[in-house]
Amino acid sequence: MRITTTKELLTNIRSTIFTNFPVEAELKRIEFEGPEIALYCGNPSAIMNNSEAIKRLAKLLKKRVVIRSDPQARLNRDDTIKMLRELIPSEADVRNYTFNDDKGEVIVEALRPGVVIGEGGSLLREVLAKTGWRPVVIRVPEIRSGTVESMLRVLNTSKEYRQRFLKEVGERIYKPPVITNGPIRIVPLGAFGEVGRSAVLVDTGESKVLLDVGLKAEANTITEEFPAFHALDFPLEELDAVIIGHAHMDHQGALPYLFKYGYRGPVYMTPPSRDLMVLTQKDYIDLKQKLGEVPPYGIEHIKKAVEHTITINWGDVTDITPDIKLTLNNAGHILGSSVVHLNIGEGRYNVLYTSDLKYAQTRLLDKASTVFPRVDCLIIESTYGGNIMPSRLDAETKFIDIVKKTVERDGKILIPTLAVGRAQEVMMIIAEKMATGELPRVPVYLDGMLLESTAIHTAYPEYLALNVKRKIYQGDNPFLREEFIRIDDSSKRDEALSQGPSIIMATSGMMTGGPVIEYFKELSSNSDNTLVFVNYQAEGTLGRAILKGAKEVELADNSGMGRRLFKVNMEVQAIEGFSGHSDKSELIRYITAVRPTEKILINHGEPSRSAELAHSLKKIYINHKVKPEILTPTNLATVRLR
């Protein structure tokens, strides 16, 4: 019998649960909490000791099930903390406990969460059984992070609001689909025929989902800076979900703008993407204000976006609408970056959206995932679709050579760097090469937003490359090497500029602002020093001007007497090969690995690069049995999938 009403569906779900749930667990009530079904029990230990029953129930429902205790089954807070201190080994280094009465959760903040979890989650089950509180373990970053702390505060103070919000989301997700065989279409709203303001609308007839919602930083007008929201033929209230692939501003920077103008639905991303997103959005507002401009949204809109964010881990299959299941997997681009897989209509159609990806192992991250049951349509980036990049080995060799030669002449190496991703990759190289003796041991000064970004990296080792994760778990955190010196006051900045060779890493990566400008002013006139670019320099930026050979640049004079010219006598070098994007050969290998069957849509690239990737793919597919249609659509050019 086909279920056609919400009431019938809920009755069916409840019947399945009560039929298959152990009686001794004393099921009290069932709640829909976003994509999860929460079962509140009077005797949670009975079900926690029966993991097969939970698996069987989840399989029958095809939903994510979470076990919680009924309020009557919970110890009071004081007794719970006492029990936690008895159960959790001291080496876990627990820093704080926070209680969520609505969900019956106790948040355990620990430096070593694995110790709290126990083998196979055994300690978590024991805590729930003995206290009635479901433990949620959060890693305390080894480097203190103001962003992580503020995130926990926001989530703690908005518990009641989020509870209501999650219930509303759950009721929407678990209602039967009305349109089951309607047209499926893609509407490009940004980053097609260009780089920046990534946004893709997926419309199934039943559901409307937005993949990424970014900004174009170098745009001259707000119309060019934001995705083409004006083209939406429905109010924001009808948008079912937003999915963020990763935390770079060109993929998520417009999210608070949606909340400013009425969106109140869910936003899905990984936990580190959420934290890095908040960091970069706040920095964006700060930069706008320093330039004397009015930001397009405020801190309150960032907070509202956080309150509506539902974090999911890689590999978790999650219902996000009545007819769409979402799975995020590693994209290899930056911390927490994800390729987005949408299963529409229980296998009717499958879309894979790469956002940005790196299909090669780096020091910091494992390469992008290619394991998907089926891909009908692939939407893939082409930032370097026309390029073959130097190998990582060649890039590292060049970097080592530059540092050695500069140190030999008692010079300083200034590295303007992107705060998220590139800075940590270069730090990993420096840490390893100093440990092996391939680089001289000189102080490495870190300044700007990369400090907070690196702190966030230490909170999520499970999202880093396997060997890095192992090192951190074993107490050998590469970000904590003694050579790395954090610049958190002006006296240390003076130290970095004092006599003796050193490496200085500072934001911003394109020299559009930030502390790197102050270092450049002091170091640029000395030919013993070297300026090393490790990321792309966009047209119109100071970095691009210097890279193109400018011998003098005009900057603000620190004396407060207006602006003056600064000579560029220092050596200038650029190293390609550290990119978090795949070049043409890697993109082709990725496409071959995921095997799209019907369509390949190429986006996120200058038109010439997207066209070159398309041309190369068409030649490759000439002799293939399966020949997907290869398209390079422009913004607002709707593509019908089914």
C-alpha positions as CSV (number, residue, x, y, z in Angstrom):
1,M,0.0,0.0,0.0
2,R,1.4,3.4,-1.1
3,I,1.6,5.9,1.8
4,T,0.1,9.3,0.7
5,T,-0.3,11.4,3.8
6,T,2.0,12.5,6.6
7,K,-0.3,10.9,9.1
8,E,0.0,7.5,7.4
9,L,3.8,7.8,7.2
10,L,4.2,8.7,10.8
11,T,1.8,5.9,11.8
12,N,3.8,3.5,9.8
13,I,7.1,4.7,11.3
14,R,5.8,4.4,14.9
15,S,4.3,1.0,14.2
16,T,7.7,-0.3,12.9
17,I,9.5,1.1,15.9
18,F,7.1,-0.3,18.5
19,T,7.1,-3.7,16.8
20,N,10.9,-4.0,16.7
21,F,11.9,-2.2,19.8
22,P,12.8,-4.2,22.9
23,V,10.0,-3.9,25.5
24,E,12.5,-3.8,28.4
25,A,13.9,-0.5,27.0
26,E,10.6,1.2,28.0
27,L,10.1,3.4,24.9
28,K,8.3,6.6,26.1
29,R,8.2,8.8,23.1
30,I,9.4,9.3,19.5
31,E,10.6,12.7,18.2
32,F,11.8,13.9,14.8
33,E,15.0,15.9,15.3
34,G,16.0,17.1,11.9
35,P,17.2,14.1,9.8
36,E,17.3,11.9,12.9
37,I,14.5,9.9,14.7
38,A,15.1,10.2,18.5
39,L,13.8,7.4,20.7
40,Y,13.3,8.4,24.4
41,C,13.6,5.4,26.7
42,G,12.9,4.8,30.4
43,N,15.6,2.1,30.4
44,P,18.2,3.1,27.8
45,S,20.8,0.5,29.0
46,A,18.5,-2.3,27.7
47,I,18.8,-1.0,24.1
48,M,22.4,0.2,24.4
49,N,23.5,-3.3,25.2
50,N,21.6,-4.6,22.1
51,S,23.4,-2.9,19.2
52,E,21.9,-5.4,16.7
53,A,18.4,-4.2,17.6
54,I,19.4,-0.6,16.8
55,K,21.0,-1.6,13.5
56,R,18.0,-3.7,12.5
57,L,15.6,-0.8,13.3
58,A,17.7,1.7,11.3
59,K,17.7,-0.7,8.4
60,L,14.0,-1.2,8.5
61,L,13.3,2.5,8.7
62,K,16.1,3.5,6.3
63,K,16.6,6.4,8.7
64,R,19.2,7.5,11.3
65,V,18.1,6.5,14.8
66,V,19.4,8.0,18.0
67,I,18.7,6.7,21.5
68,R,18.0,9.2,24.3
69,S,16.7,8.7,27.9
70,D,13.4,9.9,29.2
71,P,13.9,12.8,31.8
72,Q,12.7,10.5,34.6
73,A,15.6,8.0,33.8
74,R,18.4,10.6,34.3
75,L,20.5,11.3,37.3
76,N,20.7,14.9,38.5
77,R,23.6,17.0,37.2
78,D,25.8,16.8,40.3
79,D,25.5,13.0,40.5
80,T,26.1,12.7,36.8
81,I,29.3,14.7,36.9
82,K,30.5,12.6,39.9
83,M,29.8,9.4,37.9
84,L,31.5,10.8,34.8
85,R,34.6,11.6,36.9
86,E,34.6,8.0,38.1
87,L,34.1,6.4,34.6
88,I,36.3,8.6,32.4
89,P,40.1,8.0,32.8
90,S,42.1,11.0,33.9
91,E,44.2,10.9,30.7
92,A,41.2,12.0,28.7
93,D,41.9,15.5,30.2
94,V,38.3,16.6,30.4
95,R,38.0,20.4,30.5
96,N,34.2,21.0,30.8
97,Y,30.7,19.5,31.0
98,T,27.6,21.2,29.6
99,F,24.1,19.8,29.9
100,N,21.3,19.9,27.3
101,D,18.1,19.1,29.2
102,D,15.9,19.1,26.1
103,K,17.9,16.3,24.4
104,G,19.2,14.6,27.5
105,E,22.8,15.2,26.4
106,V,25.9,16.0,28.3
107,I,28.6,17.7,26.3
108,V,32.0,16.4,27.3
109,E,34.9,18.7,26.2
110,A,38.1,16.8,26.3
111,L,41.7,17.1,25.0
112,R,41.7,13.3,24.1
113,P,38.1,12.4,23.1
114,G,39.1,8.9,22.1
115,V,39.7,8.0,25.8
116,V,36.2,9.3,26.6
117,I,34.6,7.2,23.8
118,G,36.3,4.0,24.7
119,E,36.9,1.0,22.5
120,G,34.1,0.7,20.0
121,G,32.1,3.4,21.9
122,S,32.0,1.2,25.0
123,L,32.4,4.0,27.5
124,L,29.7,6.1,25.8
125,R,27.3,3.3,26.2
126,E,28.3,2.8,29.9
127,V,27.8,6.5,30.6
128,L,24.3,6.5,29.1
129,A,23.3,3.3,30.9
130,K,24.5,4.6,34.3
131,T,23.5,8.2,34.2
132,G,20.7,8.4,31.7
133,W,22.5,11.2,29.9
134,R,23.8,10.7,26.3
135,P,27.4,11.8,26.1
136,V,28.5,14.0,23.2
137,V,32.3,14.3,23.0
138,I,34.0,17.4,21.6
139,R,37.7,17.7,21.1
140,V,39.3,20.7,22.8
141,P,41.8,22.1,20.3
142,E,45.5,21.9,21.5
143,I,45.8,25.5,20.4
144,R,43.0,27.5,22.0
145,S,40.4,28.6,19.4
146,G,38.1,31.5,20.1
147,T,35.9,30.4,17.1
148,V,35.3,26.9,18.6
149,E,34.6,28.4,22.0
150,S,32.1,30.9,20.6
151,M,30.5,28.2,18.5
152,L,29.8,26.1,21.6
153,R,28.4,29.2,23.3
154,V,26.0,29.9,20.5
155,L,24.8,26.4,20.3
156,N,24.4,26.2,24.1
157,T,22.4,29.5,24.4
158,S,20.1,28.5,21.5
159,K,19.2,25.0,22.6
160,E,15.5,25.6,22.9
161,Y,15.3,27.4,19.5
162,R,17.3,24.6,17.8
163,Q,15.0,22.0,19.4
164,R,11.9,23.6,17.8
165,F,13.8,24.2,14.5
166,L,14.9,20.5,14.3
167,K,11.4,19.3,14.9
168,E,10.1,21.4,12.1
169,V,12.8,20.2,9.8
170,G,12.1,16.6,10.7
171,E,8.4,17.0,10.0
172,R,9.2,18.4,6.6
173,I,11.7,15.6,5.8
174,Y,9.4,12.8,6.9
175,K,6.3,13.8,5.0
176,P,5.5,11.7,1.9
177,P,6.6,13.2,-1.4
178,V,3.8,14.7,-3.4
179,I,5.7,14.8,-6.7
180,T,7.5,11.5,-7.3
181,N,8.2,11.6,-11.0
182,G,8.6,15.3,-11.9
183,P,11.4,16.9,-13.9
184,I,14.8,17.2,-12.3
185,R,16.7,20.3,-13.3
186,I,19.9,22.2,-12.4
187,V,19.9,26.0,-12.4
188,P,23.4,27.6,-12.3
189,L,23.3,30.7,-10.1
190,G,27.0,31.4,-10.0
191,A,30.5,30.0,-10.9
192,F,29.5,28.8,-14.3
193,G,31.8,30.4,-16.9
194,E,33.6,32.1,-14.0
195,V,35.3,31.5,-10.7
196,G,33.5,32.8,-7.6
197,R,30.0,33.1,-6.1
198,S,29.4,29.3,-6.4
199,A,25.7,28.4,-6.2
200,V,23.7,25.6,-7.9
201,L,20.0,25.1,-7.5
202,V,18.8,21.5,-7.7
203,D,15.0,21.4,-8.3
204,T,13.3,18.0,-8.3
205,G,9.7,19.3,-8.4
206,E,9.2,18.1,-4.9
207,S,12.3,19.7,-3.4
208,K,14.6,22.7,-3.9
209,V,18.1,22.5,-2.7
210,L,21.0,24.9,-3.0
211,L,24.5,23.6,-3.4
212,D,27.0,26.3,-2.1
213,V,26.2,30.0,-1.8
214,G,29.4,32.0,-2.3
215,L,30.7,35.4,-3.0
216,K,33.0,36.8,-5.7
217,A,35.5,38.9,-3.8
218,E,36.9,40.9,-6.7
219,A,33.5,42.0,-8.0
220,N,32.8,45.7,-8.5
221,T,29.1,45.6,-7.7
222,I,26.9,43.7,-5.3
223,T,25.1,42.2,-8.3
224,E,28.3,40.7,-9.5
225,E,29.5,39.7,-6.0
226,F,26.5,37.6,-5.1
227,P,24.8,34.6,-6.9
228,A,21.9,35.4,-9.2
229,F,19.3,35.2,-6.4
230,H,17.1,37.6,-8.5
231,A,16.5,34.7,-10.9
232,L,14.8,32.5,-8.3
233,D,11.1,32.1,-9.2
234,F,10.1,31.3,-5.7
235,P,10.3,32.9,-2.2
236,L,13.3,31.9,0.0
237,E,10.8,30.2,2.4
238,E,10.3,27.5,-0.2
239,L,14.0,26.6,-0.4
240,D,14.3,23.2,1.4
241,A,18.0,23.1,2.3
242,V,21.4,24.6,1.6
243,I,24.5,22.4,1.4
244,I,28.0,23.8,1.8
245,G,30.8,22.0,0.2
246,H,33.6,23.8,2.0
247,A,34.4,27.0,3.9
248,H,36.1,29.2,1.4
249,M,34.2,32.5,1.0
250,D,33.5,31.9,-2.7
251,H,31.4,28.9,-1.7
252,Q,29.7,30.0,1.5
253,G,30.2,33.8,2.0
254,A,26.6,34.7,0.9
255,L,24.9,32.3,3.4
256,P,24.2,35.0,6.0
257,Y,22.7,37.1,3.3
258,L,20.0,34.4,2.8
259,F,19.1,34.5,6.5
260,K,19.0,38.3,6.4
261,Y,16.3,38.1,3.7
262,G,14.1,35.4,5.3
263,Y,15.6,31.9,4.8
264,R,15.0,29.8,7.9
265,G,15.7,26.3,6.6
266,P,18.5,23.9,7.4
267,V,22.2,24.2,6.3
268,Y,24.3,21.0,6.0
269,M,28.1,20.8,6.2
270,T,30.8,19.1,8.1
271,P,31.7,20.4,11.7
272,P,35.1,21.9,10.6
273,S,33.4,23.6,7.7
274,R,31.0,25.3,10.1
275,D,33.8,26.7,12.3
276,L,36.0,27.8,9.4
277,M,32.9,29.4,7.8
278,V,32.2,31.6,10.8
279,L,35.9,32.6,11.0
280,T,36.0,33.7,7.4
281,Q,32.6,35.4,7.4
282,K,33.5,37.5,10.5
283,D,36.8,38.4,8.8
284,Y,34.9,39.5,5.7
285,I,32.7,41.9,7.8
286,D,35.8,43.3,9.6
287,L,37.5,43.9,6.3
288,K,34.5,45.7,4.8
289,Q,34.3,48.0,7.8
290,K,38.0,48.8,7.7
291,L,37.6,49.8,4.1
292,G,34.8,52.1,5.1
293,E,32.1,50.0,3.4
294,V,28.8,48.8,4.8
295,P,28.9,44.9,5.0
296,P,25.9,43.3,3.2
297,Y,25.1,41.4,6.4
298,G,25.9,41.5,10.1
299,I,27.1,39.3,12.9
300,E,23.5,38.5,13.9
301,H,22.9,36.9,10.5
302,I,26.1,34.7,10.9
303,K,24.7,33.6,14.3
304,K,21.3,32.8,12.7
305,A,23.1,30.7,10.0
306,V,24.9,28.8,12.8
307,E,21.6,28.1,14.6
308,H,20.3,26.6,11.5
309,T,23.4,24.5,10.7
310,I,23.1,20.7,10.9
311,T,26.6,19.2,10.8
312,I,27.1,15.7,9.4
313,N,30.2,13.6,9.1
314,W,31.7,12.1,5.9
315,G,29.9,8.9,4.9
316,D,26.7,9.5,6.8
317,V,23.7,9.0,4.5
318,T,21.2,11.7,5.6
319,D,17.6,12.4,4.6
320,I,17.3,16.2,3.9
321,T,13.9,16.3,2.0
322,P,11.2,13.8,1.3
323,D,12.9,12.7,-1.9
324,I,16.6,13.5,-1.4
325,K,19.3,11.7,0.6
326,L,22.6,13.5,1.1
327,T,26.1,12.0,1.6
328,L,29.2,14.1,2.1
329,N,32.7,12.6,1.4
330,N,36.2,14.0,1.4
331,A,37.1,16.4,-1.3
332,G,40.8,16.8,-0.4
333,H,40.6,20.6,-0.9
334,I,40.7,22.1,2.6
335,L,39.9,20.9,6.1
336,G,36.3,19.5,6.1
337,S,35.8,20.0,2.4
338,S,33.3,17.7,0.8
339,V,32.1,16.3,-2.5
340,V,28.3,16.3,-2.3
341,H,26.3,13.2,-3.4
342,L,22.5,13.5,-3.8
343,N,20.4,10.4,-4.2
344,I,17.0,11.6,-5.6
345,G,13.9,9.6,-5.4
346,E,15.4,6.4,-3.9
347,G,17.8,5.9,-6.7
348,R,15.8,7.6,-9.5
349,Y,18.7,10.0,-10.2
350,N,22.1,10.6,-8.6
351,V,24.0,13.9,-8.7
352,L,27.6,14.4,-7.6
353,Y,28.8,17.9,-7.0
354,T,32.5,18.4,-6.4
355,S,32.5,22.0,-5.1
356,D,36.4,22.3,-5.1
357,L,38.5,19.1,-5.1
358,K,42.0,17.8,-5.0
359,Y,42.5,14.3,-6.3
360,A,46.0,13.8,-5.0
361,Q,47.5,13.2,-1.6
362,T,48.9,16.3,0.1
363,R,50.8,16.7,3.3
364,L,47.7,17.8,5.1
365,L,44.8,15.9,3.5
366,D,44.0,12.6,1.8
367,K,42.8,12.7,-1.8
368,A,39.2,13.2,-2.8
369,S,36.8,10.2,-2.4
370,T,35.6,8.4,-5.5
371,V,33.5,5.7,-3.9
372,F,29.8,6.2,-4.9
373,P,27.2,3.6,-5.8
374,R,26.1,5.5,-8.8
375,V,26.7,8.9,-10.5
376,D,24.3,9.9,-13.3
377,C,25.3,13.6,-13.4
378,L,28.7,15.0,-12.3
379,I,29.1,18.7,-11.7
380,I,32.9,19.3,-11.6
381,E,35.1,22.3,-11.0
382,S,37.7,23.4,-13.6
383,T,39.8,26.1,-11.9
384,Y,42.9,24.5,-13.5
385,G,41.1,22.6,-16.2
386,G,43.5,23.8,-18.8
387,N,46.7,23.4,-16.8
388,I,49.2,20.7,-15.9
389,M,50.7,21.8,-12.6
390,P,54.2,21.1,-11.4
391,S,54.5,18.0,-9.2
392,R,54.3,18.4,-5.4
393,L,57.9,17.0,-5.2
394,D,59.2,19.7,-7.6
395,A,57.3,22.4,-5.7
396,E,58.8,21.3,-2.3
397,T,62.3,21.0,-3.8
398,K,62.0,24.6,-5.1
399,F,60.7,25.8,-1.8
400,I,63.6,24.2,0.1
401,D,66.1,25.7,-2.3
402,I,64.7,29.2,-1.9
403,V,64.7,29.0,1.9
404,K,68.2,27.7,2.0
405,K,69.7,30.3,-0.2
406,T,67.9,33.2,1.6
407,V,69.0,31.9,5.0
408,E,72.6,31.5,3.8
409,R,72.7,35.3,3.0
410,D,71.1,36.1,6.4
411,G,67.8,37.1,4.8
412,K,64.2,36.6,5.8
413,I,61.6,34.7,3.9
414,L,58.2,36.4,3.8
415,I,55.3,34.1,2.7
416,P,51.9,35.7,2.1
417,T,49.4,32.9,2.6
418,L,45.8,32.0,2.5
419,A,44.6,31.4,6.1
420,V,42.7,28.2,5.4
421,G,44.4,25.3,3.8
422,R,47.5,26.7,2.2
423,A,49.1,28.0,5.4
424,Q,48.7,24.6,7.1
425,E,50.1,22.8,4.1
426,V,53.2,24.9,4.1
427,M,53.5,24.5,7.8
428,M,53.5,20.7,7.4
429,I,56.2,20.9,4.8
430,I,58.4,23.1,7.0
431,A,57.8,20.9,10.1
432,E,58.8,17.7,8.2
433,K,61.8,19.2,6.4
434,M,63.2,20.8,9.6
435,A,62.8,17.4,11.3
436,T,64.8,15.7,8.6
437,G,67.4,18.4,8.4
438,E,66.5,19.4,4.8
439,L,65.6,22.9,6.0
440,P,67.7,24.9,8.4
441,R,66.2,25.3,11.9
442,V,65.2,29.0,11.9
443,P,62.3,30.6,13.7
444,V,59.0,30.5,11.8
445,Y,56.7,33.4,12.8
446,L,52.9,33.0,12.2
447,D,50.7,36.1,12.0
448,G,47.2,36.9,11.1
449,M,44.0,34.8,10.6
450,L,46.1,31.7,9.9
451,L,46.6,31.5,13.7
452,E,42.9,30.9,14.4
453,S,42.5,28.7,11.3
454,T,45.4,26.5,12.5
455,A,43.8,26.2,16.0
456,I,40.6,25.0,14.3
457,H,42.7,22.4,12.4
458,T,43.9,21.0,15.8
459,A,40.2,20.5,16.8
460,Y,39.5,18.1,14.0
461,P,42.4,15.7,13.3
462,E,39.9,13.1,12.1
463,Y,39.5,15.2,9.0
464,L,43.2,15.4,8.2
465,A,45.4,12.9,6.3
466,L,45.8,9.6,8.0
467,N,49.5,10.0,8.9
468,V,48.8,13.5,10.4
469,K,45.9,12.2,12.3
470,R,48.0,9.4,13.8
471,K,50.7,11.8,14.8
472,I,48.3,14.1,16.6
473,Y,46.6,11.1,18.4
474,Q,50.1,10.0,19.5
475,G,50.9,13.4,20.9
476,D,53.2,14.5,18.1
477,N,51.2,17.5,16.7
478,P,53.2,19.0,13.8
479,F,51.5,22.4,14.3
480,L,53.1,22.6,17.8
481,R,56.7,22.4,16.7
482,E,59.0,24.7,18.8
483,E,60.0,26.5,15.6
484,F,56.5,27.9,15.1
485,I,56.1,31.2,17.0
486,R,52.7,32.8,17.2
487,I,52.6,36.5,16.8
488,D,49.9,37.7,19.2
489,D,51.3,41.1,20.2
490,S,53.4,43.9,18.7
491,S,56.6,43.0,20.6
492,K,56.7,39.6,18.9
493,R,56.2,41.3,15.6
494,D,59.3,43.4,16.4
495,E,61.1,40.2,17.2
496,A,60.2,38.7,13.8
497,L,61.7,41.7,12.1
498,S,64.9,41.8,14.2
499,Q,68.3,40.6,13.1
500,G,68.8,37.0,11.9
501,P,67.3,34.8,9.3
502,S,63.7,33.6,9.7
503,I,60.5,32.6,7.9
504,I,57.5,34.8,8.3
505,M,54.0,33.5,7.3
506,A,51.2,36.0,7.3
507,T,47.9,36.8,5.8
508,S,46.5,37.8,3.4
509,G,47.6,35.5,0.7
510,M,47.1,38.0,-2.1
511,M,48.5,40.9,-0.1
512,T,45.1,42.7,-0.1
513,G,45.4,43.5,3.6
514,G,46.4,41.9,6.9
515,P,49.8,41.9,8.7
516,V,51.7,40.7,5.7
517,I,51.6,44.3,4.4
518,E,53.4,45.6,7.5
519,Y,56.1,43.0,7.2
520,F,56.5,43.8,3.5
521,K,57.0,47.5,4.2
522,E,59.9,46.6,6.5
523,L,61.5,43.9,4.4
524,S,60.9,44.9,0.7
525,S,64.0,47.2,0.3
526,N,66.5,44.6,1.4
527,S,67.8,42.4,-1.5
528,D,68.8,39.7,1.0
529,N,65.1,39.0,1.7
530,T,62.8,36.9,-0.4
531,L,59.0,37.2,-1.0
532,V,57.6,33.7,-1.8
533,F,54.1,33.4,-3.2
534,V,52.6,30.0,-2.7
535,N,49.0,30.6,-4.0
536,Y,47.3,32.3,-6.9
537,Q,47.5,36.1,-7.2
538,A,44.3,37.5,-8.7
539,E,44.4,40.4,-11.2
540,G,44.1,43.8,-9.4
541,T,45.8,42.7,-6.2
542,L,49.1,44.0,-4.7
543,G,50.5,40.4,-4.9
544,R,49.8,40.3,-8.7
545,A,51.4,43.6,-9.3
546,I,54.6,42.6,-7.4
547,L,54.6,39.2,-9.2
548,K,54.4,40.9,-12.6
549,G,57.6,42.9,-11.7
550,A,56.6,46.1,-10.0
551,K,59.7,47.8,-8.6
552,E,57.8,50.3,-6.5
553,V,54.4,50.0,-4.9
554,E,52.3,52.7,-3.1
555,L,51.2,51.9,0.4
556,A,50.1,53.7,3.6
557,D,53.0,55.3,5.5
558,N,53.1,54.0,9.1
559,S,54.0,57.6,10.2
560,G,50.4,58.5,9.5
561,M,51.5,61.0,6.8
562,G,49.4,59.6,4.0
563,R,50.9,57.2,1.4
564,R,54.3,56.7,-0.1
565,L,56.3,54.5,-2.5
566,F,58.1,51.4,-1.2
567,K,60.9,49.9,-3.3
568,V,60.7,46.2,-4.1
569,N,64.4,45.2,-3.9
570,M,63.7,41.8,-2.3
571,E,63.8,38.7,-4.4
572,V,60.4,37.6,-5.6
573,Q,59.5,34.0,-6.2
574,A,56.3,32.1,-7.0
575,I,55.8,28.4,-6.4
576,E,53.1,26.5,-8.2
577,G,52.2,23.0,-7.1
578,F,50.9,23.6,-3.6
579,S,47.3,24.2,-4.9
580,G,44.3,22.6,-3.2
581,H,42.7,22.3,-6.7
582,S,43.3,19.5,-9.2
583,D,44.9,20.2,-12.5
584,K,43.6,18.9,-15.8
585,S,45.2,15.5,-15.5
586,E,43.9,14.9,-12.0
587,L,40.4,16.1,-12.9
588,I,40.3,13.6,-15.8
589,R,41.5,10.8,-13.5
590,Y,38.8,11.7,-11.0
591,I,36.1,11.7,-13.7
592,T,37.3,8.4,-14.9
593,A,37.1,7.0,-11.4
594,V,33.6,8.1,-10.5
595,R,32.2,7.0,-14.0
596,P,29.3,9.5,-14.6
597,T,26.8,7.9,-17.0
598,E,24.6,10.7,-18.4
599,K,26.0,14.2,-17.9
600,I,29.1,16.1,-17.0
601,L,28.6,19.8,-16.2
602,I,31.8,21.8,-16.0
603,N,31.9,24.8,-13.7
604,H,34.1,27.0,-11.5
605,G,36.7,28.0,-14.1
606,E,37.5,30.7,-16.6
607,P,35.6,30.0,-19.8
608,S,38.8,28.9,-21.7
609,R,39.8,26.5,-18.9
610,S,36.3,24.9,-18.7
611,A,36.3,24.6,-22.5
612,E,39.7,23.0,-22.6
613,L,38.7,20.4,-20.0
614,A,35.5,19.7,-22.0
615,H,37.5,19.3,-25.2
616,S,39.9,16.8,-23.6
617,L,37.0,14.8,-22.1
618,K,35.1,14.6,-25.4
619,K,38.3,13.1,-27.1
620,I,38.6,10.6,-24.2
621,Y,35.0,9.5,-24.4
622,I,35.0,9.0,-28.2
623,N,35.9,5.3,-27.8
624,H,33.9,4.7,-24.6
625,K,30.8,2.6,-24.5
626,V,29.2,5.0,-22.1
627,K,29.3,8.5,-23.5
628,P,28.0,11.1,-21.0
629,E,26.9,14.5,-22.5
630,I,29.6,17.1,-21.6
631,L,28.4,20.6,-21.1
632,T,29.9,24.0,-20.1
633,P,26.7,25.9,-19.2
634,T,26.7,29.6,-18.2
635,N,24.9,31.1,-15.3
636,L,21.1,30.9,-15.5
637,A,21.3,28.3,-18.3
638,T,18.9,25.6,-16.9
639,V,19.9,22.0,-17.5
640,R,17.2,19.4,-17.5
641,L,18.5,16.1,-16.0
642,R,15.2,14.1,-16.1
